[in-house]
Amino acid sequence: MAAAGVSCRIGAHGRARARRSAHPGGSVHRSRAGAHSAPQTGDDAMHDVVIRNGLVASAFGAIRCDVGIRDGRIATLAESIPDGAQVLDAKGLLVLPGGVDSHCHIEEPRPNGSIAEESFLTASAAAFAGGTTTTVSFIPQWKGHGVWERFVDYKARAATGMVDHAFHQIISDPTDQVLEEEIPRLVAEGVRSLKVFLTYDNVHVDDRGFIRVLETARKHGCLVTVHCENYDAIRWRTERLLAAGLTAPEYHAWSRPTVVEREATHRAIALAELVDQPIQVFHVSCAEAAEEIARAQARGLKVWGETCPQYFTVTARHMEGPEGANFMCSPAPRDEAEHANIWEAIRRGTLDVVSSDHAASSRAFKVGADFSTIPNGLPGLAARLPVLFHEGVTKGRISVEHFARLVSTNPARLMGLYPKKGVIAPGSDADVILWDPKREVTITQSLMHHAVDYTPFEGMRVTGWPVATLRRGEVVMREGEITGRAGGGQYQPRARYEMASPRGITPNGFGA
């Protein structure tokens, strides 16, 4: 099948890279525009970049128009825009808002002094390769330690990358000092989401601690994001499995069946309702958890649900055999029936964000004495949009507009980044993907650009692929070639916003 490409014409006010790079399905052609080599005046000088002949497809519909970019922002949407300093011909392509991945584990320091393999520089390359321009990643907290020092360190790490970025603050030890002294300092610096784990030994927070985090978030106008699995149930089940000699990676799924996700989701929602605090339930893997979220939404609660591509592509069977550890994540992959359930929850809007939950470890580190000691997590930052587009749009499950909502507009809104991010509209950052909806590509490790040595989507054939990514008007990826510069990403501080604000309704009216 012939693939569309992006041609670039450059005037006196802009230059394109002269390099060419091969890419599955086609190549990019660049040429200097002799007719426009003289200084431009009038309308021609208004735009730094003009994207022409594309179909602009946003969360709110699709329209064929030109996009004019000036000073890193969308300046104009019009039927026809006179030439700017740089012209990108998007004939045959979709023009989509840059992806916002609101669930990424990147360059996280560990208590033992080691650092996660995925640096902000390599994660930025993976993000751009897959059409993502903004990430929200996690500042760690270690039990017995505070959070302010970690914030300062993590912000400096993020500044070395290329992707625009915001942060969640993990709370694993909700002490008085952290909640009353340090969280207000973080909020003043633009951190507006707190992450709580209801499982895992090293970060688990009990119900009382969770309630204290919810109360603190409500006071300061933060969203709370939650990993919902029952800690004690998983411990009990794991002990029984190991005692029975069932130690291989495939028994990871047995240790945390859907009931432990459903119970924790119900409990998290109930406690959030008690406190009147908005929450997002991360990485929903099954109908039971999605149904708890739907019931909460039907009652008018501020509860949102997120899922990830692995929960409609990877199954528990992938964890069987010698490569099984490479597919381990939590919640565990389910089966094809649950894949169908997740799609139904997406179509209904119960699950309105698809993130990557990028948590990457190379094969050499995905080892342990048994399934309970193998590091969890999958690399997915680059594959998120292509996999979702193929499984969703190409297969007719969702529209292009719904796709844009799931990967860009909805996460931007929920994270307090909208309308600066997540939309192609005048005044918004010029974060744009030029997307070929007909290009057929086989996903391989070499296309992912991440730091680790495998992708769980290896060999998957997809239709729909990003051919260029613009971050704030700069072409940072073209035909698989990363053209951004280290340190080019910007921190995105967040102010108080409506979606993270309480409803003002509590049991008996106490504390409202």
Secondary structure as a PSIPRED ss2 file (coil, helix, strand):
# PSIPRED VFORMAT (PSIPRED V4.0)

   1 M C   1.000  0.000  0.000
   2 A C   1.000  0.000  0.000
   3 A C   1.000  0.000  0.000
   4 A C   1.000  0.000  0.000
   5 G C   1.000  0.000  0.000
   6 V C   1.000  0.000  0.000
   7 S E   0.000  0.000  1.000
   8 C E   0.000  0.000  1.000
   9 R E   0.000  0.000  1.000
  10 I E   0.000  0.000  1.000
  11 G C   1.000  0.000  0.000
  12 A C   1.000  0.000  0.000
  13 H C   1.000  0.000  0.000
  14 G C   1.000  0.000  0.000
  15 R C   1.000  0.000  0.000
  16 A C   1.000  0.000  0.000
  17 R C   1.000  0.000  0.000
  18 A C   1.000  0.000  0.000
  19 R C   1.000  0.000  0.000
  20 R C   1.000  0.000  0.000
  21 S C   1.000  0.000  0.000
  22 A E   0.000  0.000  1.000
  23 H E   0.000  0.000  1.000
  24 P C   1.000  0.000  0.000
  25 G C   1.000  0.000  0.000
  26 G E   0.000  0.000  1.000
  27 S E   0.000  0.000  1.000
  28 V C   1.000  0.000  0.000
  29 H C   1.000  0.000  0.000
  30 R E   0.000  0.000  1.000
  31 S E   0.000  0.000  1.000
  32 R E   0.000  0.000  1.000
  33 A C   1.000  0.000  0.000
  34 G H   0.000  1.000  0.000
  35 A H   0.000  1.000  0.000
  36 H H   0.000  1.000  0.000
  37 S C   1.000  0.000  0.000
  38 A C   1.000  0.000  0.000
  39 P C   1.000  0.000  0.000
  40 Q C   1.000  0.000  0.000
  41 T C   1.000  0.000  0.000
  42 G H   0.000  1.000  0.000
  43 D H   0.000  1.000  0.000
  44 D H   0.000  1.000  0.000
  45 A H   0.000  1.000  0.000
  46 M C   1.000  0.000  0.000
  47 H C   1.000  0.000  0.000
  48 D C   1.000  0.000  0.000
  49 V E   0.000  0.000  1.000
  50 V E   0.000  0.000  1.000
  51 I E   0.000  0.000  1.000
  52 R E   0.000  0.000  1.000
  53 N C   1.000  0.000  0.000
  54 G C   1.000  0.000  0.000
  55 L E   0.000  0.000  1.000
  56 V E   0.000  0.000  1.000
  57 A E   0.000  0.000  1.000
  58 S E   0.000  0.000  1.000
  59 A C   1.000  0.000  0.000
  60 F C   1.000  0.000  0.000
  61 G E   0.000  0.000  1.000
  62 A E   0.000  0.000  1.000
  63 I E   0.000  0.000  1.000
  64 R E   0.000  0.000  1.000
  65 C C   1.000  0.000  0.000
  66 D E   0.000  0.000  1.000
  67 V E   0.000  0.000  1.000
  68 G E   0.000  0.000  1.000
  69 I E   0.000  0.000  1.000
  70 R E   0.000  0.000  1.000
  71 D C   1.000  0.000  0.000
  72 G C   1.000  0.000  0.000
  73 R E   0.000  0.000  1.000
  74 I E   0.000  0.000  1.000
  75 A E   0.000  0.000  1.000
  76 T E   0.000  0.000  1.000
  77 L E   0.000  0.000  1.000
  78 A E   0.000  0.000  1.000
  79 E C   1.000  0.000  0.000
  80 S C   1.000  0.000  0.000
  81 I C   1.000  0.000  0.000
  82 P C   1.000  0.000  0.000
  83 D C   1.000  0.000  0.000
  84 G C   1.000  0.000  0.000
  85 A C   1.000  0.000  0.000
  86 Q E   0.000  0.000  1.000
  87 V E   0.000  0.000  1.000
  88 L E   0.000  0.000  1.000
  89 D E   0.000  0.000  1.000
  90 A C   1.000  0.000  0.000
  91 K C   1.000  0.000  0.000
  92 G C   1.000  0.000  0.000
  93 L C   1.000  0.000  0.000
  94 L E   0.000  0.000  1.000
  95 V E   0.000  0.000  1.000
  96 L E   0.000  0.000  1.000
  97 P E   0.000  0.000  1.000
  98 G C   1.000  0.000  0.000
  99 G E   0.000  0.000  1.000
 100 V E   0.000  0.000  1.000
 101 D E   0.000  0.000  1.000
 102 S E   0.000  0.000  1.000
 103 H E   0.000  0.000  1.000
 104 C E   0.000  0.000  1.000
 105 H C   1.000  0.000  0.000
 106 I C   1.000  0.000  0.000
 107 E C   1.000  0.000  0.000
 108 E C   1.000  0.000  0.000
 109 P E   0.000  0.000  1.000
 110 R C   1.000  0.000  0.000
 111 P C   1.000  0.000  0.000
 112 N C   1.000  0.000  0.000
 113 G C   1.000  0.000  0.000
 114 S C   1.000  0.000  0.000
 115 I E   0.000  0.000  1.000
 116 A C   1.000  0.000  0.000
 117 E C   1.000  0.000  0.000
 118 E C   1.000  0.000  0.000
 119 S C   1.000  0.000  0.000
 120 F H   0.000  1.000  0.000
 121 L H   0.000  1.000  0.000
 122 T H   0.000  1.000  0.000
 123 A H   0.000  1.000  0.000
 124 S H   0.000  1.000  0.000
 125 A H   0.000  1.000  0.000
 126 A H   0.000  1.000  0.000
 127 A H   0.000  1.000  0.000
 128 F H   0.000  1.000  0.000
 129 A H   0.000  1.000  0.000
 130 G H   0.000  1.000  0.000
 131 G C   1.000  0.000  0.000
 132 T E   0.000  0.000  1.000
 133 T E   0.000  0.000  1.000
 134 T E   0.000  0.000  1.000
 135 T E   0.000  0.000  1.000
 136 V E   0.000  0.000  1.000
 137 S E   0.000  0.000  1.000
 138 F E   0.000  0.000  1.000
 139 I E   0.000  0.000  1.000
 140 P C   1.000  0.000  0.000
 141 Q C   1.000  0.000  0.000
 142 W C   1.000  0.000  0.000
 143 K C   1.000  0.000  0.000
 144 G C   1.000  0.000  0.000
 145 H C   1.000  0.000  0.000
 146 G C   1.000  0.000  0.000
 147 V C   1.000  0.000  0.000
 148 W H   0.000  1.000  0.000
 149 E H   0.000  1.000  0.000
 150 R H   0.000  1.000  0.000
 151 F H   0.000  1.000  0.000
 152 V H   0.000  1.000  0.000
 153 D H   0.000  1.000  0.000
 154 Y H   0.000  1.000  0.000
 155 K H   0.000  1.000  0.000
 156 A H   0.000  1.000  0.000
 157 R H   0.000  1.000  0.000
 158 A H   0.000  1.000  0.000
 159 A C   1.000  0.000  0.000
 160 T C   1.000  0.000  0.000
 161 G C   1.000  0.000  0.000
 162 M C   1.000  0.000  0.000
 163 V C   1.000  0.000  0.000
 164 D E   0.000  0.000  1.000
 165 H E   0.000  0.000  1.000
 166 A E   0.000  0.000  1.000
 167 F E   0.000  0.000  1.000
 168 H E   0.000  0.000  1.000
 169 Q E   0.000  0.000  1.000
 170 I E   0.000  0.000  1.000
 171 I C   1.000  0.000  0.000
 172 S C   1.000  0.000  0.000
 173 D C   1.000  0.000  0.000
 174 P C   1.000  0.000  0.000
 175 T C   1.000  0.000  0.000
 176 D H   0.000  1.000  0.000
 177 Q H   0.000  1.000  0.000
 178 V H   0.000  1.000  0.000
 179 L H   0.000  1.000  0.000
 180 E H   0.000  1.000  0.000
 181 E H   0.000  1.000  0.000
 182 E H   0.000  1.000  0.000
 183 I H   0.000  1.000  0.000
 184 P H   0.000  1.000  0.000
 185 R H   0.000  1.000  0.000
 186 L H   0.000  1.000  0.000
 187 V H   0.000  1.000  0.000
 188 A H   0.000  1.000  0.000
 189 E C   1.000  0.000  0.000
 190 G C   1.000  0.000  0.000
 191 V C   1.000  0.000  0.000
 192 R C   1.000  0.000  0.000
 193 S E   0.000  0.000  1.000
 194 L E   0.000  0.000  1.000
 195 K E   0.000  0.000  1.000
 196 V E   0.000  0.000  1.000
 197 F E   0.000  0.000  1.000
 198 L C   1.000  0.000  0.000
 199 T C   1.000  0.000  0.000
 200 Y C   1.000  0.000  0.000
 201 D C   1.000  0.000  0.000
 202 N C   1.000  0.000  0.000
 203 V C   1.000  0.000  0.000
 204 H E   0.000  0.000  1.000
 205 V C   1.000  0.000  0.000
 206 D C   1.000  0.000  0.000
 207 D H   0.000  1.000  0.000
 208 R H   0.000  1.000  0.000
 209 G H   0.000  1.000  0.000
 210 F H   0.000  1.000  0.000
 211 I H   0.000  1.000  0.000
 212 R H   0.000  1.000  0.000
 213 V H   0.000  1.000  0.000
 214 L H   0.000  1.000  0.000
 215 E H   0.000  1.000  0.000
 216 T H   0.000  1.000  0.000
 217 A H   0.000  1.000  0.000
 218 R H   0.000  1.000  0.000
 219 K H   0.000  1.000  0.000
 220 H H   0.000  1.000  0.000
 221 G C   1.000  0.000  0.000
 222 C C   1.000  0.000  0.000
 223 L E   0.000  0.000  1.000
 224 V E   0.000  0.000  1.000
 225 T E   0.000  0.000  1.000
 226 V E   0.000  0.000  1.000
 227 H E   0.000  0.000  1.000
 228 C C   1.000  0.000  0.000
 229 E C   1.000  0.000  0.000
 230 N C   1.000  0.000  0.000
 231 Y H   0.000  1.000  0.000
 232 D H   0.000  1.000  0.000
 233 A H   0.000  1.000  0.000
 234 I H   0.000  1.000  0.000
 235 R H   0.000  1.000  0.000
 236 W H   0.000  1.000  0.000
 237 R H   0.000  1.000  0.000
 238 T H   0.000  1.000  0.000
 239 E H   0.000  1.000  0.000
 240 R H   0.000  1.000  0.000
 241 L H   0.000  1.000  0.000
 242 L H   0.000  1.000  0.000
 243 A H   0.000  1.000  0.000
 244 A C   1.000  0.000  0.000
 245 G C   1.000  0.000  0.000
 246 L C   1.000  0.000  0.000
 247 T C   1.000  0.000  0.000
 248 A C   1.000  0.000  0.000
 249 P C   1.000  0.000  0.000
 250 E C   1.000  0.000  0.000
 251 Y H   0.000  1.000  0.000
 252 H H   0.000  1.000  0.000
 253 A H   0.000  1.000  0.000
 254 W H   0.000  1.000  0.000
 255 S H   0.000  1.000  0.000
 256 R C   1.000  0.000  0.000
 257 P C   1.000  0.000  0.000
 258 T H   0.000  1.000  0.000
 259 V H   0.000  1.000  0.000
 260 V H   0.000  1.000  0.000
 261 E H   0.000  1.000  0.000
 262 R H   0.000  1.000  0.000
 263 E H   0.000  1.000  0.000
 264 A H   0.000  1.000  0.000
 265 T H   0.000  1.000  0.000
 266 H H   0.000  1.000  0.000
 267 R H   0.000  1.000  0.000
 268 A H   0.000  1.000  0.000
 269 I H   0.000  1.000  0.000
 270 A H   0.000  1.000  0.000
 271 L H   0.000  1.000  0.000
 272 A H   0.000  1.000  0.000
 273 E H   0.000  1.000  0.000
 274 L H   0.000  1.000  0.000
 275 V H   0.000  1.000  0.000
 276 D C   1.000  0.000  0.000
 277 Q C   1.000  0.000  0.000
 278 P C   1.000  0.000  0.000
 279 I E   0.000  0.000  1.000
 280 Q E   0.000  0.000  1.000
 281 V E   0.000  0.000  1.000
 282 F C   1.000  0.000  0.000
 283 H C   1.000  0.000  0.000
 284 V C   1.000  0.000  0.000
 285 S C   1.000  0.000  0.000
 286 C C   1.000  0.000  0.000
 287 A H   0.000  1.000  0.000
 288 E H   0.000  1.000  0.000
 289 A H   0.000  1.000  0.000
 290 A H   0.000  1.000  0.000
 291 E H   0.000  1.000  0.000
 292 E H   0.000  1.000  0.000
 293 I H   0.000  1.000  0.000
 294 A H   0.000  1.000  0.000
 295 R H   0.000  1.000  0.000
 296 A H   0.000  1.000  0.000
 297 Q H   0.000  1.000  0.000
 298 A H   0.000  1.000  0.000
 299 R C   1.000  0.000  0.000
 300 G C   1.000  0.000  0.000
 301 L C   1.000  0.000  0.000
 302 K C   1.000  0.000  0.000
 303 V E   0.000  0.000  1.000
 304 W E   0.000  0.000  1.000
 305 G E   0.000  0.000  1.000
 306 E E   0.000  0.000  1.000
 307 T E   0.000  0.000  1.000
 308 C C   1.000  0.000  0.000
 309 P H   0.000  1.000  0.000
 310 Q H   0.000  1.000  0.000
 311 Y H   0.000  1.000  0.000
 312 F H   0.000  1.000  0.000
 313 T C   1.000  0.000  0.000
 314 V C   1.000  0.000  0.000
 315 T E   0.000  0.000  1.000
 316 A H   0.000  1.000  0.000
 317 R H   0.000  1.000  0.000
 318 H H   0.000  1.000  0.000
 319 M H   0.000  1.000  0.000
 320 E C   1.000  0.000  0.000
 321 G C   1.000  0.000  0.000
 322 P C   1.000  0.000  0.000
 323 E C   1.000  0.000  0.000
 324 G H   0.000  1.000  0.000
 325 A H   0.000  1.000  0.000
 326 N H   0.000  1.000  0.000
 327 F H   0.000  1.000  0.000
 328 M C   1.000  0.000  0.000
 329 C C   1.000  0.000  0.000
 330 S C   1.000  0.000  0.000
 331 P C   1.000  0.000  0.000
 332 A C   1.000  0.000  0.000
 333 P C   1.000  0.000  0.000
 334 R E   0.000  0.000  1.000
 335 D C   1.000  0.000  0.000
 336 E H   0.000  1.000  0.000
 337 A H   0.000  1.000  0.000
 338 E H   0.000  1.000  0.000
 339 H H   0.000  1.000  0.000
 340 A H   0.000  1.000  0.000
 341 N H   0.000  1.000  0.000
 342 I H   0.000  1.000  0.000
 343 W H   0.000  1.000  0.000
 344 E H   0.000  1.000  0.000
 345 A H   0.000  1.000  0.000
 346 I H   0.000  1.000  0.000
 347 R H   0.000  1.000  0.000
 348 R H   0.000  1.000  0.000
 349 G C   1.000  0.000  0.000
 350 T C   1.000  0.000  0.000
 351 L E   0.000  0.000  1.000
 352 D E   0.000  0.000  1.000
 353 V E   0.000  0.000  1.000
 354 V E   0.000  0.000  1.000
 355 S C   1.000  0.000  0.000
 356 S C   1.000  0.000  0.000
 357 D C   1.000  0.000  0.000
 358 H E   0.000  0.000  1.000
 359 A C   1.000  0.000  0.000
 360 A C   1.000  0.000  0.000
 361 S C   1.000  0.000  0.000
 362 S C   1.000  0.000  0.000
 363 R H   0.000  1.000  0.000
 364 A H   0.000  1.000  0.000
 365 F H   0.000  1.000  0.000
 366 K C   1.000  0.000  0.000
 367 V C   1.000  0.000  0.000
 368 G C   1.000  0.000  0.000
 369 A C   1.000  0.000  0.000
 370 D C   1.000  0.000  0.000
 371 F H   0.000  1.000  0.000
 372 S H   0.000  1.000  0.000
 373 T H   0.000  1.000  0.000
 374 I C   1.000  0.000  0.000
 375 P C   1.000  0.000  0.000
 376 N C   1.000  0.000  0.000
 377 G C   1.000  0.000  0.000
 378 L E   0.000  0.000  1.000
 379 P C   1.000  0.000  0.000
 380 G C   1.000  0.000  0.000
 381 L C   1.000  0.000  0.000
 382 A C   1.000  0.000  0.000
 383 A C   1.000  0.000  0.000
 384 R H   0.000  1.000  0.000
 385 L H   0.000  1.000  0.000
 386 P H   0.000  1.000  0.000
 387 V H   0.000  1.000  0.000
 388 L H   0.000  1.000  0.000
 389 F H   0.000  1.000  0.000
 390 H H   0.000  1.000  0.000
 391 E H   0.000  1.000  0.000
 392 G H   0.000  1.000  0.000
 393 V H   0.000  1.000  0.000
 394 T H   0.000  1.000  0.000
 395 K C   1.000  0.000  0.000
 396 G C   1.000  0.000  0.000
 397 R C   1.000  0.000  0.000
 398 I C   1.000  0.000  0.000
 399 S C   1.000  0.000  0.000
 400 V H   0.000  1.000  0.000
 401 E H   0.000  1.000  0.000
 402 H H   0.000  1.000  0.000
 403 F H   0.000  1.000  0.000
 404 A H   0.000  1.000  0.000
 405 R H   0.000  1.000  0.000
 406 L H   0.000  1.000  0.000
 407 V H   0.000  1.000  0.000
 408 S H   0.000  1.000  0.000
 409 T H   0.000  1.000  0.000
 410 N H   0.000  1.000  0.000
 411 P H   0.000  1.000  0.000
 412 A H   0.000  1.000  0.000
 413 R H   0.000  1.000  0.000
 414 L H   0.000  1.000  0.000
 415 M C   1.000  0.000  0.000
 416 G C   1.000  0.000  0.000
 417 L C   1.000  0.000  0.000
 418 Y C   1.000  0.000  0.000
 419 P C   1.000  0.000  0.000
 420 K C   1.000  0.000  0.000
 421 K C   1.000  0.000  0.000
 422 G C   1.000  0.000  0.000
 423 V C   1.000  0.000  0.000
 424 I C   1.000  0.000  0.000
 425 A C   1.000  0.000  0.000
 426 P C   1.000  0.000  0.000
 427 G C   1.000  0.000  0.000
 428 S C   1.000  0.000  0.000
 429 D E   0.000  0.000  1.000
 430 A C   1.000  0.000  0.000
 431 D C   1.000  0.000  0.000
 432 V E   0.000  0.000  1.000
 433 I E   0.000  0.000  1.000
 434 L E   0.000  0.000  1.000
 435 W E   0.000  0.000  1.000
 436 D E   0.000  0.000  1.000
 437 P E   0.000  0.000  1.000
 438 K E   0.000  0.000  1.000
 439 R E   0.000  0.000  1.000
 440 E E   0.000  0.000  1.000
 441 V E   0.000  0.000  1.000
 442 T E   0.000  0.000  1.000
 443 I C   1.000  0.000  0.000
 444 T C   1.000  0.000  0.000
 445 Q H   0.000  1.000  0.000
 446 S H   0.000  1.000  0.000
 447 L H   0.000  1.000  0.000
 448 M C   1.000  0.000  0.000
 449 H C   1.000  0.000  0.000
 450 H C   1.000  0.000  0.000
 451 A C   1.000  0.000  0.000
 452 V C   1.000  0.000  0.000
 453 D C   1.000  0.000  0.000
 454 Y C   1.000  0.000  0.000
 455 T C   1.000  0.000  0.000
 456 P C   1.000  0.000  0.000
 457 F C   1.000  0.000  0.000
 458 E C   1.000  0.000  0.000
 459 G C   1.000  0.000  0.000
 460 M C   1.000  0.000  0.000
 461 R E   0.000  0.000  1.000
 462 V E   0.000  0.000  1.000
 463 T E   0.000  0.000  1.000
 464 G E   0.000  0.000  1.000
 465 W E   0.000  0.000  1.000
 466 P E   0.000  0.000  1.000
 467 V E   0.000  0.000  1.000
 468 A E   0.000  0.000  1.000
 469 T E   0.000  0.000  1.000
 470 L E   0.000  0.000  1.000
 471 R E   0.000  0.000  1.000
 472 R C   1.000  0.000  0.000
 473 G C   1.000  0.000  0.000
 474 E E   0.000  0.000  1.000
 475 V E   0.000  0.000  1.000
 476 V E   0.000  0.000  1.000
 477 M E   0.000  0.000  1.000
 478 R E   0.000  0.000  1.000
 479 E C   1.000  0.000  0.000
 480 G C   1.000  0.000  0.000
 481 E E   0.000  0.000  1.000
 482 I E   0.000  0.000  1.000
 483 T C   1.000  0.000  0.000
 484 G C   1.000  0.000  0.000
 485 R C   1.000  0.000  0.000
 486 A C   1.000  0.000  0.000
 487 G C   1.000  0.000  0.000
 488 G C   1.000  0.000  0.000
 489 G C   1.000  0.000  0.000
 490 Q C   1.000  0.000  0.000
 491 Y E   0.000  0.000  1.000
 492 Q C   1.000  0.000  0.000
 493 P C   1.000  0.000  0.000
 494 R C   1.000  0.000  0.000
 495 A C   1.000  0.000  0.000
 496 R C   1.000  0.000  0.000
 497 Y C   1.000  0.000  0.000
 498 E H   0.000  1.000  0.000
 499 M H   0.000  1.000  0.000
 500 A H   0.000  1.000  0.000
 501 S C   1.000  0.000  0.000
 502 P C   1.000  0.000  0.000
 503 R C   1.000  0.000  0.000
 504 G C   1.000  0.000  0.000
 505 I C   1.000  0.000  0.000
 506 T C   1.000  0.000  0.000
 507 P H   0.000  1.000  0.000
 508 N H   0.000  1.000  0.000
 509 G H   0.000  1.000  0.000
 510 F C   1.000  0.000  0.000
 511 G C   1.000  0.000  0.000
 512 A C   1.000  0.000  0.000
